[in-house]
Amino acid sequence: MRRAVLVFLCCLLIVVSRRPDALLHAQFWAEDGRLLYADAYNLDAVRTVLHPVAGYFIIFPRLVALIALALPLGAVPLMFNCIAILLQILPVQFLLSSRCRELGSTSARCLFAFLYLALPNSQEMHANLNNSHWRLALLALLILFSRPGRTVLWNVFDWTVLAFCALTGPFIILFAPIAAIFYRSDPRNRWRLSLLLISGIGAAVEGLVLLLTGGSDRLVHEVRGATPELLIQILAKQVFLAVLVGRRTLGGFSFDSRSGLILAAIAVSAGIAIELYVLLKAPLPWKALILFSFGILGISLAYPMAASPQWPTLLAAGGVRYWFFPMLAFIASIVWMRSGRNSAFVRKSALALLVVMLWGIVQDWGHPRFVDLHFPNYVREFSEQPTGTRFVIPLNPVGWSMQLMKR
């Protein structure tokens, strides 16, 4: 227990140090206010929970938003951020537990955990409820990789996390095959069978919702601006080089020139070669993580929620959620290459990459603070409005807003 508390406090220090205003001056972020809280406040509970977004349910954050109605409006952003931070830390707590011993030595898991918390090019993912389902998906993935828990409480925890993940985001569609592969490796294990059943049912539900509503919720139906050159630039800038040297280092660098495109091609080729090596040599969980990340990347590039032309927009965007799992897979590959089962050349190459990665971590450590939009003043003004008044509260990023109908 003392170790778990110490790990939690260290993780909390890391997360808060990257953007202290998440706790010290909490404000709504984008969909946290405009979508999650506004729907919970303006609509009834059933319509709020069962309303899909972009073709899939987001049950977990919507339930959090409904619970937040019991709090004063001024306290809701802090509650949202605290829950998002907790979900950001939970994968580390689970990874360092005894259930994940087969994923590597304690030192290797600690290293991966730190790199996950210190991930460059990830500002959109940091301490906000709307993107917390990506953290929830990582936790669910680790549960699939782990050994069974020995108590009923562990089983309830596993089932609850996987069930929430199944009804929050489209990840469960890719989880189901992974759950099937792990069950096939141990078909007599009832715990693995339960995970497979939850994943299969969740995949069927989310797949049906996606087919019925996905097209109407997407900003666009056709990807524009997609070229092989742009794909190389996106993978280099947003995944492989971003992990190593940080988004800020690459901010002023252009890959449009011939030399820039050659550099991008070298970085992408090296990154893919590393992951292919791990796919061939590593144990099943590492292979599953890489394949899952490839799947997420492919879906994100095929159906991005971005302004048209989408791929140029994605190339210019910084720190968005689409790169989260691809970057984690690359980091996990490098960490695994440090294990003793690899040759001295592979281990030294991985060490060199980790040393370079320190530069990227330092460069991208501090996330940009939110603009102070004087949220408490709007809360006070909203409380003075008569019932039935439509009230608009500005949100971060600047240009976003939340509409509430005073009750």
Secondary structure, 3 states (H helix, E strand, C coil): CHHHHHHHHHHHHHHHHHCCHHHHCCCCECHHHHHHHHHHHHCCHHHHHHCCECCECEHHHHHHHHHHCCCCHHHHHHHHHHHHHHHHHHHHHHHCCHHHHHHCCHHHHHHHHHHHHCCCCCHHHCCCCCCHHHHHHHHHHHHHHCCCCCCHHHHHHHHHHHHHHHCECCCHHHHHHHHHHHHHHCCCCHHHHHHHHHHHHHHHHHHHHHHHHHHHHCCCCCCCCCCHHHHHHHHHHHHHHHHHHCHHHHCCCCCCCHHHHHHHHHHHHHHHHHHHHHHHHCCHHHHHHHHHHHHHHHHHHHCCCCCCCHHHHHHHCCCCHHHHHHHHHHHHHHHHHCCCCCCHHHHHHHHHHHHHHHHHHHHCCCCCCCCCCCHHHHHHHHHCCCCCCEEEEEEECCCEEEEEECC
